[in-house]
Amino acid sequence: MRTTMGSAQKLHLDRAARIAGEAFAFDEPDTAPVTKSSTIGSSLLWLSMAAALIGLSFAF
């Protein structure tokens, strides 16, 4: 079987990539878990930050 330098190099790179990928392989679920964010909590956080900025602007 005769291979050209390009195809031999491609085979080598494919094999090296497969071996490197196995070193970093881990189980990953197909879908990301749904995170429930608290909109009330984040709203209160932004509201308190705005109140602090308004309070600082009146202090000076």
GITAQUI-V385507 format. One record per residue. N is the residue number from 1. RES is the residue in one small letter. SS is DSSP state (H for helix, E for strand, L for the rest). D_LAST is the distance of its C-alpha to the last C-alpha in whole Angstrom. Layout:
# GITAQUI-V385507
n = {N N}
res = {RES RES}
ss = {SS SS}
d_last = {D_LAST D_LAST}
This chain:
# GITAQUI-V385507
n = {1 2 3 4 5 6 7 8 9 10 11 12 13 14 15 16 17 18 19 20 21 22 23 24 25 26 27 28 29 30 31 32 33 34 35 36 37 38 39 40 41 42 43 44 45 46 47 48 49 50 51 52 53 54 55 56 57 58 59 60}
res = {m r t t m g s a q k l h l d r a a r i a g e a f a f d e p d t a p v t k s s t i g s s l l w l s m a a a l i g l s f a f}
ss = {L L L L H H H H H H H H H H H H H H H H H H H L L L L L L L L L L L L L L L H H H H H H H H H H H H H H H H H H H H H L}
d_last = {84 82 78 77 74 71 72 73 69 68 70 68 65 65 66 64 61 63 63 59 58 60 58 55 56 55 55 53 53 54 51 47 46 44 41 39 36 34 32 31 29 28 26 25 23 22 21 19 17 16 15 13 11 10 9 7 6 5 4 0}
